[in-house]
Amino acid sequence: MTDSKLNIDRAALEQLLNKRFFYAPSYGIYENVAGLFDLGPTGNALQQNLIGLWRQHFVIEEDMLEVDCSIMTPAQVLKTSGHVDKCADWMCKDTKNGDILRADHLVEGVLESRLEGDALARKMAGMSVSSATESVSKDDKKKKKKGGPAVAAKLDDAIVEEYKSVLAQIDNYDGTGLAELILKYEIRNPDSGNDVTSPVEFNLMFESSIGPTGQLKGYLRPETAQGQFVNFARLLEFNNQKMPFASAMVGRSFRNEISPRSGLLRVREFTMAEVEHYVDPLKKQHPRFSEVADTMLPLLPASVQLEGKSQPVVMSIGDAVEKRIIDNQTLGYFLGRIHSYLMTVGIKPELLRFRQHLQNEMAHYACDCWDAEIKTSYGWIECVGCADRSAYDLTVHSDFTGEKLCVRETLPEPLVYEKLVCETNGRVFGPKLKKAAKPMQNYFQTMSESGLSAAKDALDRDGKVVVKLRDTTADGEYEITPDMLSIEKKTITEHVREYTPNVIEPSFGMGRILYSLIEHSFNVRSDDEQRAVLSFRPVVAPFKCLVLPLSSHPSFAKPLLAVARQLRSKGVPARIDDAASASIGRRYARNDELGTPFAITVDFQTADDNTVTLRERDTTKQIRGTIDEIIIIVKDLVSDSITWDSVLASHKLVNTSSSD
């Protein structure tokens, strides 16, 4: 296991997740389709708790406008947004068996496997072969590696550094760069040993048709953002024209992954939670920036990655913004809020970093982007992206539809300036161009100042300018003459400023966060490695409290139900485990595997004095109190109002050696 991966017994964890039905392959009794999963009761409850905290952290605390938009998206919307042309990954094909592989993952997996083989060979050189092999087998031989099993083979020091440099900037390679790496390092399909083809682009969107004729093409949305952007004008009006503001949405998205693997980390259908924060491009300061300015983040800037390094630089958000490592305050503010959310749900701080996108991996709509990456047994996984999408989306949708997706701001003083203005002669322009008149008018109206200047020079010099229309209802080449339009410099006085907002977008992959949290919470009892525990924080735990009887004695039935009902009435999810076939210790253990933080036990003393015991999962310590008292304590623990340590400070421990 390399330093880039979390060292856990993944085979044992996967067995637990399967046994306790956290999630499972969809339609499993049929032939499995890769990349589709169903969440069981435990996994679904965990995800809903993560979403609930996300809503509290962002939608409620930041006063955002939450919407719910259509999954099915007309093709033209995604053509305009750029996704039809650019939502793609590079794929290779096994030249003999036809296996499809994602090119960057193939290169990454093979090089990581070779580095692990080098580490093993160096380790074996300093100890007996058997002991070295034994130390590796415990962690590595229980799982299949995406780059193939590590084979002990020492590499030259220069090659090791070269591999590390490539891996540090693997996301910066395009198809040509990946092809060169595959040839240079003789990379083959690790499952078959066969050569692979040169990478080709593969569009990741699921295509469909809308309506019975099949003529209206559509896609399952690859992100929730576009539905929010096309509703910008309505959202602005709902917000009484006030800027800045944010919309938010939680929903399903779809990407036809080339080779889905790694469980919930790379799937074809997934839950996203996205924020679109609309901000004046000239005013990217944030009024609450001071709240996060002193927050220390482990940052991996693009400049460090291009040096072939992968060690984060720890600095405050304030310093990072001041040094322009993070572009602006609003982007920095949301990085701070993302960090706060991930800490709240229980991600370990030492297993989190923020990596800046390299230029080649930057999405077509972004001018800057940072990923919150979480370290797992699969390596560093992007779980949250925070992009500055500039004005790209609102601009392209506005240009295509003609709808104004902009803000009008009354200026305190008029703004006077000179600019080139294009005016058409309706008597000549329309009759000459006919159906091309409107697209041509839009062409000149949206032309930049430099473009208008070049057109004016051509009209003055040559008596004409040739325009080629593309992606319109009247594509073709047209000759524009001075009698059709004029371009002159005029003095403009503006009392109202009109601008297209920039968008800062935090985008959360809830399934990836969920799986990473499970790995970070997984451990075994120090006195019994067969007893696994998921140490979820109470605020996210799928089930908050277990209610169980000491035995199957009939007298326990009534108080058992009464306790469970009181908990549920106070909003505390409670499960009853009254299986007579299992000992109380065994019932504690299996609910520890579910991550249930607290357990209330009804016993023979309950009938005498109306008291029960309360057990905490991680310490296994227990206290005793009246039913009403214990229920209030559990409610406060679950809401994070008090801590278990404070409870122990005010209550005596109960001897539990016989039952735990």
C-alpha positions as CSV (number, residue, x, y, z in Angstrom):
1,M,0.0,0.0,0.0
2,T,1.5,3.3,-1.1
3,D,1.5,6.5,0.9
4,S,-1.2,7.8,-1.4
5,K,-3.7,5.2,-0.2
6,L,-5.4,4.6,3.2
7,N,-4.2,1.4,4.8
8,I,-7.3,-0.5,5.9
9,D,-8.5,-4.1,5.5
10,R,-10.8,-3.3,2.5
11,A,-11.8,-7.0,2.1
12,A,-13.2,-7.0,5.7
13,L,-14.9,-3.7,5.2
14,E,-16.6,-4.8,2.0
15,Q,-17.8,-8.0,3.7
16,L,-19.3,-5.9,6.4
17,L,-21.0,-3.5,4.0
18,N,-22.4,-6.4,2.0
19,K,-23.6,-8.2,5.2
20,R,-25.3,-5.1,6.6
21,F,-26.7,-4.1,3.2
22,F,-25.2,-0.6,3.1
23,Y,-25.3,-0.9,-0.7
24,A,-25.4,-3.6,-3.4
25,P,-25.2,-3.9,-7.2
26,S,-28.5,-2.9,-8.8
27,Y,-30.7,-5.8,-10.1
28,G,-28.2,-8.2,-8.6
29,I,-30.4,-11.3,-9.1
30,Y,-30.0,-10.7,-12.8
31,E,-26.6,-10.2,-14.5
32,N,-25.0,-7.3,-12.8
33,V,-24.5,-4.1,-14.8
34,A,-21.3,-2.3,-13.7
35,G,-21.6,1.2,-12.2
36,L,-25.2,0.9,-10.8
37,F,-25.9,0.5,-7.1
38,D,-28.8,0.3,-4.7
39,L,-28.5,1.8,-1.3
40,G,-29.9,-0.4,1.5
41,P,-31.7,0.9,4.6
42,T,-28.4,1.7,6.3
43,G,-26.7,3.3,3.3
44,N,-29.7,5.3,2.4
45,A,-30.2,6.6,5.9
46,L,-26.5,7.6,6.0
47,Q,-26.8,9.5,2.7
48,Q,-30.0,11.2,3.8
49,N,-28.3,12.4,6.9
50,L,-25.4,13.7,4.8
51,I,-27.8,15.6,2.6
52,G,-29.7,16.9,5.6
53,L,-26.5,18.3,7.1
54,W,-25.6,19.8,3.7
55,R,-28.9,21.6,3.5
56,Q,-28.4,22.9,7.0
57,H,-24.9,24.0,6.3
58,F,-25.5,25.6,2.9
59,V,-29.1,26.1,2.0
60,I,-30.3,27.3,5.4
61,E,-27.3,29.0,6.9
62,E,-26.4,30.7,3.6
63,D,-30.0,31.6,2.8
64,M,-29.9,29.9,-0.6
65,L,-32.8,29.3,-3.0
66,E,-33.3,25.5,-3.5
67,V,-34.9,24.2,-6.7
68,D,-35.6,20.9,-8.2
69,C,-35.2,20.7,-12.0
70,S,-35.9,18.1,-14.7
71,I,-33.5,15.1,-15.2
72,M,-34.3,14.8,-18.9
73,T,-32.6,17.6,-20.7
74,P,-33.2,18.7,-24.4
75,A,-30.1,18.1,-26.5
76,Q,-29.8,21.8,-27.5
77,V,-29.4,22.9,-23.9
78,L,-26.4,20.7,-23.4
79,K,-25.1,21.5,-26.9
80,T,-25.2,25.2,-26.0
81,S,-23.5,24.5,-22.6
82,G,-20.7,22.7,-24.3
83,H,-21.3,19.2,-22.8
84,V,-22.2,17.5,-26.1
85,D,-18.8,18.4,-27.5
86,K,-16.7,18.4,-24.3
87,C,-18.1,16.1,-21.7
88,A,-15.7,13.2,-22.5
89,D,-12.9,11.0,-21.2
90,W,-10.1,9.2,-23.0
91,M,-10.5,5.5,-23.5
92,C,-8.4,2.6,-24.8
93,K,-9.3,-0.8,-26.0
94,D,-7.5,-4.1,-25.4
95,T,-6.3,-5.1,-28.9
96,K,-7.2,-8.8,-28.4
97,N,-10.2,-9.2,-26.0
98,G,-11.8,-5.8,-26.6
99,D,-11.8,-4.7,-22.9
100,I,-12.5,-1.0,-22.5
101,L,-10.2,0.9,-20.2
102,R,-10.1,4.6,-19.2
103,A,-6.7,5.8,-20.4
104,D,-5.7,8.0,-17.4
105,H,-6.8,5.4,-14.9
106,L,-4.8,2.7,-16.8
107,V,-1.6,4.7,-16.8
108,E,-2.1,5.7,-13.1
109,G,-2.9,2.1,-12.0
110,V,0.1,0.5,-13.8
111,L,2.6,3.1,-12.6
112,E,1.3,2.9,-9.0
113,S,1.6,-0.9,-9.2
114,R,5.2,-0.7,-10.4
115,L,6.0,1.8,-7.6
116,E,4.5,-0.7,-5.1
117,G,6.6,-3.5,-6.6
118,D,9.7,-1.3,-6.2
119,A,8.9,-0.6,-2.6
120,L,8.3,-4.3,-2.0
121,A,11.6,-5.2,-3.7
122,R,13.5,-2.7,-1.5
123,K,11.8,-4.0,1.6
124,M,12.6,-7.6,0.7
125,A,16.3,-6.7,0.3
126,G,16.4,-5.8,4.0
127,M,14.5,-8.9,5.3
128,S,13.7,-12.5,4.5
129,V,11.5,-13.0,1.4
130,S,8.8,-14.8,3.4
131,S,8.4,-12.1,6.0
132,A,8.3,-9.4,3.3
133,T,5.7,-11.3,1.4
134,E,3.6,-11.9,4.5
135,S,3.6,-8.2,5.4
136,V,2.3,-7.3,2.0
137,S,-0.2,-10.1,1.7
138,K,-2.3,-8.9,4.6
139,D,-3.2,-5.6,3.0
140,D,-2.7,-6.1,-0.8
141,K,-3.5,-9.7,-1.7
142,K,-7.1,-9.5,-0.5
143,K,-8.1,-7.0,-3.2
144,K,-7.7,-6.7,-6.9
145,K,-5.6,-3.7,-8.0
146,K,-6.6,-1.6,-11.0
147,G,-3.0,-1.7,-12.2
148,G,-2.6,-5.4,-11.5
149,P,-0.9,-7.1,-8.5
150,A,2.3,-5.6,-7.3
151,V,5.3,-7.7,-8.4
152,A,8.6,-7.2,-6.5
153,A,10.9,-5.5,-9.1
154,K,13.4,-2.8,-8.1
155,L,13.4,0.3,-10.3
156,D,16.2,2.8,-10.9
157,D,15.9,5.8,-8.6
158,A,15.5,8.1,-11.6
159,I,12.6,6.0,-12.9
160,V,10.9,6.1,-9.5
161,E,11.1,9.9,-9.5
162,E,9.9,10.0,-13.1
163,Y,6.9,7.9,-12.3
164,K,6.1,10.0,-9.3
165,S,6.3,13.2,-11.4
166,V,3.9,11.7,-14.0
167,L,1.4,10.7,-11.3
168,A,1.6,14.1,-9.7
169,Q,0.2,15.7,-12.9
170,I,-1.7,12.7,-14.4
171,D,-4.8,14.9,-14.8
172,N,-2.9,17.3,-17.0
173,Y,-2.4,14.9,-19.9
174,D,-4.7,15.0,-23.0
175,G,-5.2,12.1,-25.4
176,T,-1.9,12.7,-27.2
177,G,0.0,12.9,-23.9
178,L,-1.6,9.7,-22.5
179,A,-0.7,7.9,-25.8
180,E,2.9,8.9,-25.4
181,L,3.0,7.6,-21.8
182,I,1.5,4.3,-22.9
183,L,4.1,3.8,-25.5
184,K,7.0,5.2,-23.5
185,Y,6.4,3.0,-20.4
186,E,5.0,0.0,-22.4
187,I,1.7,0.0,-20.6
188,R,-0.6,-2.9,-21.2
189,N,-4.0,-4.1,-19.9
190,P,-3.0,-5.4,-16.4
191,D,-5.8,-8.1,-16.5
192,S,-4.6,-9.7,-19.8
193,G,-1.1,-8.4,-20.5
194,N,-2.3,-7.4,-24.0
195,D,-1.5,-4.1,-25.8
196,V,-4.0,-1.3,-25.9
197,T,-5.1,1.1,-28.6
198,S,-4.3,4.8,-28.7
199,P,-6.8,6.8,-26.6
200,V,-9.9,8.1,-28.2
201,E,-12.5,10.4,-26.8
202,F,-15.8,9.0,-25.5
203,N,-18.8,11.2,-24.6
204,L,-20.1,10.4,-21.1
205,M,-23.7,11.5,-21.5
206,F,-26.6,9.0,-21.7
207,E,-28.6,9.8,-24.9
208,S,-32.4,9.4,-25.1
209,S,-35.4,10.7,-27.0
210,I,-38.3,12.8,-25.8
211,G,-41.8,12.1,-27.0
212,P,-43.3,9.3,-29.2
213,T,-41.8,10.4,-32.5
214,G,-38.2,10.0,-31.3
215,Q,-37.3,13.2,-33.2
216,L,-36.6,15.4,-30.1
217,K,-33.2,14.3,-28.8
218,G,-32.4,14.5,-25.2
219,Y,-29.9,13.4,-22.5
220,L,-30.0,12.4,-18.9
221,R,-28.4,15.4,-17.2
222,P,-24.7,15.0,-16.4
223,E,-25.0,17.7,-13.7
224,T,-27.8,19.6,-12.0
225,A,-26.3,23.0,-12.8
226,Q,-27.9,23.7,-16.2
227,G,-31.4,23.6,-14.8
228,Q,-30.4,26.3,-12.4
229,F,-28.7,28.5,-15.0
230,V,-31.7,28.6,-17.4
231,N,-33.9,29.7,-14.5
232,F,-31.6,32.5,-13.5
233,A,-34.0,35.3,-14.5
234,R,-36.8,33.8,-12.4
235,L,-34.5,33.3,-9.5
236,L,-33.2,36.9,-9.6
237,E,-36.8,38.1,-9.7
238,F,-37.8,35.9,-6.8
239,N,-34.8,37.4,-4.9
240,N,-36.1,40.9,-5.6
241,Q,-33.3,41.7,-8.0
242,K,-30.8,41.5,-5.1
243,M,-27.2,40.4,-5.7
244,P,-25.2,38.4,-4.8
245,F,-27.4,35.3,-4.2
246,A,-27.2,31.5,-4.6
247,S,-29.4,28.7,-5.9
248,A,-28.9,25.1,-4.8
249,M,-30.1,21.7,-5.8
250,V,-29.8,18.0,-4.7
251,G,-30.6,15.4,-7.3
252,R,-29.5,12.5,-9.5
253,S,-27.0,12.9,-12.4
254,F,-25.8,10.4,-14.9
255,R,-22.5,9.8,-16.7
256,N,-21.8,6.8,-18.9
257,E,-18.4,5.9,-17.3
258,I,-16.0,4.0,-19.5
259,S,-14.9,1.5,-16.9
260,P,-16.8,2.0,-13.6
261,R,-15.1,0.5,-10.6
262,S,-14.1,1.1,-7.0
263,G,-17.7,0.6,-5.7
264,L,-19.5,3.9,-5.1
265,L,-16.5,6.0,-6.2
266,R,-17.0,5.7,-9.9
267,V,-20.6,5.0,-10.9
268,R,-23.0,5.8,-13.8
269,E,-25.8,7.2,-11.7
270,F,-25.1,9.3,-8.6
271,T,-26.5,11.9,-6.3
272,M,-25.1,15.5,-6.5
273,A,-25.6,18.5,-4.3
274,E,-24.6,21.7,-6.1
275,V,-24.6,25.4,-5.3
276,E,-24.5,28.1,-7.9
277,H,-23.5,31.4,-6.3
278,Y,-24.1,34.4,-8.6
279,V,-21.7,37.3,-8.0
280,D,-20.8,40.6,-9.6
281,P,-17.6,40.0,-11.6
282,L,-16.2,43.3,-10.3
283,K,-17.1,42.6,-6.7
284,K,-15.8,39.1,-5.8
285,Q,-15.3,40.0,-2.2
286,H,-17.4,38.1,0.3
287,P,-19.1,39.8,3.3
288,R,-18.4,36.7,5.6
289,F,-14.9,36.1,4.4
290,S,-13.4,37.0,7.8
291,E,-15.2,33.9,9.3
292,V,-13.0,31.6,7.2
293,A,-9.9,33.7,6.6
294,D,-7.9,32.1,9.5
295,T,-8.9,28.5,8.5
296,M,-5.8,26.5,7.7
297,L,-6.2,24.3,4.5
298,P,-3.8,21.8,3.0
299,L,-3.5,23.2,-0.5
300,L,-1.9,21.6,-3.6
301,P,-1.6,24.5,-6.1
302,A,-1.1,23.8,-9.8
303,S,2.4,25.3,-9.6
304,V,3.5,22.6,-7.1
305,Q,2.0,19.8,-9.2
306,L,3.8,21.0,-12.3
307,E,7.0,20.6,-10.4
308,G,6.2,16.9,-10.0
309,K,5.4,17.2,-6.3
310,S,2.3,16.1,-4.4
311,Q,3.0,17.4,-0.9
312,P,0.3,20.0,0.1
313,V,1.2,23.4,1.5
314,V,-0.7,24.3,4.6
315,M,-1.7,27.9,4.8
316,S,-4.6,30.0,5.9
317,I,-7.4,30.9,3.4
318,G,-6.7,34.6,4.0
319,D,-3.0,34.2,3.0
320,A,-3.9,32.1,0.0
321,V,-6.3,34.7,-1.3
322,E,-3.8,37.5,-0.6
323,K,-1.1,35.7,-2.6
324,R,-3.6,34.9,-5.4
325,I,-3.1,31.2,-5.0
326,I,-6.9,31.2,-4.5
327,D,-8.3,33.7,-7.0
328,N,-10.8,35.6,-4.9
329,Q,-12.6,35.9,-1.6
330,T,-15.8,34.3,-2.7
331,L,-14.0,31.2,-4.0
332,G,-11.9,31.1,-0.8
333,Y,-15.0,31.5,1.4
334,F,-16.7,28.5,-0.2
335,L,-13.5,26.4,0.1
336,G,-13.7,27.2,3.8
337,R,-17.3,26.2,4.0
338,I,-16.6,22.9,2.2
339,H,-13.9,22.2,4.7
340,S,-16.2,23.0,7.6
341,Y,-18.9,20.7,6.2
342,L,-16.5,17.8,5.7
343,M,-15.2,18.1,9.2
344,T,-18.8,18.2,10.6
345,V,-19.7,14.9,8.9
346,G,-16.6,13.2,10.2
347,I,-13.9,13.2,7.5
348,K,-10.5,13.0,9.1
349,P,-8.6,16.3,8.6
350,E,-5.3,14.6,8.0
351,L,-6.9,12.7,5.1
352,L,-8.2,15.8,3.3
353,R,-6.5,18.1,0.8
354,F,-7.5,20.8,-1.7
355,R,-6.0,20.3,-5.1
356,Q,-6.1,23.0,-7.8
357,H,-7.0,21.8,-11.4
358,L,-4.2,21.9,-13.9
359,Q,-4.9,23.7,-17.2
360,N,-5.5,20.7,-19.3
361,E,-8.0,19.1,-16.9
362,M,-9.9,22.3,-16.4
363,A,-13.6,22.0,-17.4
364,H,-14.5,24.0,-20.5
365,Y,-16.6,26.3,-18.4
366,A,-14.1,27.0,-15.6
367,C,-11.4,29.7,-15.2
368,D,-10.3,28.2,-11.8
369,C,-11.2,25.1,-9.9
370,W,-10.2,23.4,-6.7
371,D,-11.1,19.8,-5.7
372,A,-11.5,18.6,-2.1
373,E,-9.8,15.3,-2.3
374,I,-10.2,12.6,0.4
375,K,-7.7,9.9,1.0
376,T,-9.1,6.4,0.7
377,S,-7.8,2.9,0.2
378,Y,-8.2,3.6,-3.5
379,G,-6.0,6.7,-3.3
380,W,-6.9,10.4,-3.3
381,I,-10.5,10.8,-4.5
382,E,-12.2,14.0,-5.7
383,C,-15.3,14.4,-3.7
384,V,-16.1,18.1,-4.0
385,G,-15.3,20.5,-6.8
386,C,-15.3,24.2,-6.3
387,A,-15.2,26.0,-9.6
388,D,-15.2,29.6,-10.7
389,R,-17.4,29.2,-13.9
390,S,-17.0,32.9,-14.7
391,A,-20.0,34.1,-16.8
392,Y,-19.7,31.2,-19.3
393,D,-23.0,29.4,-18.8
394,L,-25.3,32.4,-18.5
395,T,-23.6,34.0,-21.5
396,V,-23.9,31.0,-23.9
397,H,-27.6,30.3,-22.9
398,S,-28.4,34.0,-23.3
399,D,-26.6,34.2,-26.7
400,F,-28.4,31.2,-28.1
401,T,-32.0,31.9,-26.8
402,G,-31.9,35.7,-26.9
403,E,-33.2,35.8,-23.3
404,K,-31.4,38.3,-21.1
405,L,-29.7,36.4,-18.2
406,C,-28.2,39.4,-16.7
407,V,-28.5,41.9,-13.8
408,R,-29.4,45.6,-14.2
409,E,-27.9,47.8,-11.5
410,T,-28.9,51.5,-11.0
411,L,-25.7,53.5,-10.8
412,P,-25.2,56.2,-8.2
413,E,-23.7,58.5,-10.9
414,P,-24.1,58.2,-14.7
415,L,-21.3,56.4,-16.5
416,V,-20.2,58.3,-19.7
417,Y,-17.9,56.6,-22.3
418,E,-17.4,56.2,-26.0
419,K,-17.9,52.9,-27.9
420,L,-18.5,51.7,-31.4
421,V,-22.2,51.1,-32.2
422,C,-23.6,49.1,-35.1
423,E,-26.9,50.4,-36.6
424,T,-28.8,48.6,-39.4
425,N,-30.7,50.2,-42.2
426,G,-34.0,48.3,-42.0
427,R,-35.1,49.2,-45.6
428,V,-32.1,47.4,-47.1
429,F,-30.8,45.0,-44.4
430,G,-34.0,42.9,-44.1
431,P,-34.9,42.6,-47.7
432,K,-31.4,41.7,-48.8
433,L,-30.7,39.1,-46.1
434,K,-34.2,37.8,-45.6
435,K,-34.1,34.8,-43.1
436,A,-30.5,35.6,-42.3
437,A,-31.4,39.1,-41.1
438,K,-32.0,38.3,-37.5
439,P,-29.0,35.9,-37.1
440,M,-26.8,38.6,-38.8
441,Q,-28.1,41.3,-36.5
442,N,-27.4,39.1,-33.4
443,Y,-23.9,38.5,-34.8
444,F,-23.1,42.2,-34.9
445,Q,-24.8,43.0,-31.6
446,T,-22.7,40.5,-29.8
447,M,-19.5,41.4,-31.5
448,S,-16.6,42.6,-29.4
449,E,-15.2,46.2,-29.6
450,S,-12.2,44.9,-31.5
451,G,-14.4,42.9,-33.9
452,L,-16.5,45.9,-34.6
453,S,-13.4,48.0,-35.2
454,A,-12.1,45.4,-37.8
455,A,-15.5,45.3,-39.5
456,K,-15.6,49.1,-39.7
457,D,-12.1,49.2,-41.2
458,A,-13.2,46.7,-43.9
459,L,-16.3,48.6,-44.8
460,D,-14.3,51.9,-45.0
461,R,-11.5,50.3,-47.0
462,D,-13.2,47.7,-49.2
463,G,-16.8,48.8,-49.2
464,K,-17.8,45.5,-47.8
465,V,-17.2,42.9,-45.1
466,V,-17.8,39.2,-45.5
467,V,-19.5,37.3,-42.6
468,K,-19.8,33.6,-42.3
469,L,-22.7,32.5,-40.0
470,R,-22.4,29.2,-38.1
471,D,-24.8,27.3,-35.9
472,T,-27.8,29.5,-36.9
473,T,-31.0,28.9,-39.0
474,A,-29.3,30.6,-42.0
475,D,-25.7,29.3,-42.0
476,G,-23.6,30.5,-44.9
477,E,-21.4,33.3,-46.2
478,Y,-22.8,36.8,-46.7
479,E,-21.5,40.1,-48.0
480,I,-22.4,43.2,-45.9
481,T,-22.1,46.6,-47.5
482,P,-22.3,50.2,-46.1
483,D,-25.8,50.7,-47.3
484,M,-27.0,47.8,-45.0
485,L,-25.4,49.0,-41.8
486,S,-23.1,51.6,-40.2
487,I,-20.5,51.3,-37.5
488,E,-19.8,54.6,-35.7
489,K,-18.2,55.7,-32.4
490,K,-20.8,57.3,-30.2
491,T,-20.9,58.8,-26.7
492,I,-22.9,56.6,-24.3
493,T,-24.4,57.7,-21.1
494,E,-25.5,54.9,-18.8
495,H,-27.7,55.3,-15.7
496,V,-28.0,51.6,-15.4
497,R,-25.2,49.1,-15.5
498,E,-26.0,45.8,-17.1
499,Y,-23.7,42.8,-16.4
500,T,-23.7,39.0,-16.6
501,P,-22.9,37.5,-13.2
502,N,-20.0,35.2,-12.6
503,V,-20.8,31.9,-10.9
504,I,-18.9,30.2,-8.1
505,E,-20.0,26.5,-7.9
506,P,-19.3,24.1,-5.1
507,S,-20.4,20.6,-6.4
508,F,-20.6,17.7,-4.0
509,G,-20.6,14.0,-5.0
510,M,-22.6,12.6,-2.1
511,G,-21.8,8.9,-2.9
512,R,-18.1,9.5,-2.8
513,I,-18.3,11.4,0.5
514,L,-20.5,8.6,1.9
515,Y,-17.9,5.9,0.9
516,S,-14.9,7.9,2.1
517,L,-16.7,8.5,5.4
518,I,-17.3,4.8,5.8
519,E,-13.6,4.1,5.3
520,H,-12.6,6.8,7.8
521,S,-15.0,5.4,10.4
522,F,-14.0,1.8,10.0
523,N,-12.0,0.2,12.8
524,V,-11.8,-3.0,14.9
525,R,-11.9,-3.6,18.7
526,S,-8.3,-3.6,20.1
527,D,-9.1,-6.7,22.1
528,D,-10.9,-8.5,19.3
529,E,-10.0,-7.9,15.6
530,Q,-13.1,-9.9,14.5
531,R,-15.4,-7.2,16.0
532,A,-15.6,-4.3,13.5
533,V,-17.0,-0.9,14.4
534,L,-18.2,2.0,12.2
535,S,-17.5,5.0,14.4
536,F,-19.9,7.5,12.7
537,R,-20.5,10.8,14.5
538,P,-24.0,10.7,16.0
539,V,-25.1,13.6,13.8
540,V,-24.6,11.4,10.6
541,A,-25.1,7.9,12.0
542,P,-27.8,6.0,10.0
543,F,-29.6,4.9,13.2
544,K,-29.1,6.9,16.3
545,C,-30.1,4.6,19.1
546,L,-30.6,0.8,19.5
547,V,-33.3,-0.3,21.9
548,L,-33.0,-3.9,23.2
549,P,-34.1,-6.1,26.0
550,L,-31.7,-8.0,28.2
551,S,-33.4,-11.2,27.3
552,S,-36.6,-12.5,25.7
553,H,-38.5,-12.2,29.0
554,P,-42.2,-11.2,28.3
555,S,-42.1,-8.4,30.9
556,F,-39.6,-6.4,28.7
557,A,-42.0,-6.0,25.7
558,K,-44.1,-3.1,26.9
559,P,-41.2,-0.8,28.2
560,L,-39.2,-1.7,25.1
561,L,-41.9,-0.3,22.8
562,A,-42.5,2.7,25.0
563,V,-38.8,3.7,24.9
564,A,-38.6,3.3,21.1
565,R,-41.8,5.3,20.6
566,Q,-40.6,8.2,22.9
567,L,-37.3,8.4,21.0
568,R,-39.0,8.5,17.6
569,S,-41.5,11.1,18.8
570,K,-38.5,13.3,19.6
571,G,-37.0,12.8,16.2
572,V,-34.4,10.2,17.2
573,P,-34.4,7.2,14.8
574,A,-34.4,4.1,16.9
575,R,-34.1,0.4,16.1
576,I,-35.4,-2.4,18.2
577,D,-33.3,-5.6,18.3
578,D,-35.1,-8.2,20.3
579,A,-33.9,-11.3,18.6
580,A,-34.0,-14.0,21.2
581,S,-31.5,-16.2,19.4
582,A,-28.6,-13.8,20.0
583,S,-26.9,-12.8,23.2
584,I,-26.9,-9.1,24.3
585,G,-23.2,-8.9,23.5
586,R,-23.8,-10.2,20.0
587,R,-26.6,-7.7,19.5
588,Y,-24.4,-4.8,20.6
589,A,-21.7,-6.0,18.2
590,R,-23.9,-6.2,15.1
591,N,-25.3,-2.7,15.8
592,D,-21.7,-1.4,16.2
593,E,-21.2,-2.6,12.6
594,L,-24.2,-0.4,11.6
595,G,-22.5,2.6,13.3
596,T,-25.3,3.0,15.9
597,P,-23.7,5.3,18.5
598,F,-26.0,4.6,21.5
599,A,-27.9,1.6,22.9
600,I,-30.7,1.6,25.6
601,T,-31.2,-1.7,27.4
602,V,-34.3,-2.7,29.2
603,D,-33.6,-5.2,32.0
604,F,-35.2,-6.6,35.1
605,Q,-34.5,-3.5,37.1
606,T,-36.6,-1.4,34.7
607,A,-39.8,-3.0,36.1
608,D,-38.7,-2.0,39.6
609,D,-37.6,1.6,39.2
610,N,-38.3,2.6,35.6
611,T,-34.6,2.9,34.9
612,V,-32.6,1.7,31.8
613,T,-28.9,1.6,30.8
614,L,-27.3,3.7,28.1
615,R,-24.3,2.4,26.3
616,E,-21.9,4.4,24.0
617,R,-20.5,2.6,21.0
618,D,-16.8,3.6,20.9
619,T,-16.0,3.4,24.6
620,T,-18.6,0.7,25.4
621,K,-19.1,2.4,28.7
622,Q,-22.6,2.5,30.2
623,I,-24.6,4.6,32.6
624,R,-28.0,4.2,34.2
625,G,-30.9,6.6,34.6
626,T,-34.7,6.9,34.4
627,I,-36.3,6.4,31.0
628,D,-37.2,10.1,30.7
629,E,-33.7,11.2,31.7
630,I,-31.9,8.8,29.3
631,I,-34.2,9.8,26.4
632,I,-33.3,13.5,27.0
633,I,-29.6,12.6,27.1
634,V,-29.8,10.7,23.9
635,K,-31.7,13.5,22.1
636,D,-29.0,16.0,23.3
637,L,-26.1,13.7,22.2
638,V,-27.6,13.2,18.8
639,S,-28.2,16.9,18.2
640,D,-24.5,17.6,19.3
641,S,-25.7,19.7,22.2
642,I,-23.7,17.7,24.7
643,T,-20.8,15.2,24.6
644,W,-20.4,11.7,26.0
645,D,-17.6,13.0,28.2
646,S,-19.9,15.5,29.8
647,V,-22.4,12.7,30.4
648,L,-19.8,10.5,32.1
649,A,-18.7,13.4,34.3
650,S,-22.2,13.6,35.8
651,H,-23.2,9.9,35.9
652,K,-21.8,6.8,37.5
653,L,-20.6,4.0,35.3
654,V,-22.4,0.6,35.3
655,N,-20.4,-2.6,35.4
656,T,-20.7,-4.2,32.0
657,S,-18.1,-6.9,31.9
658,S,-20.6,-9.7,31.5
659,S,-22.5,-8.2,28.6
660,D,-20.0,-6.3,26.5
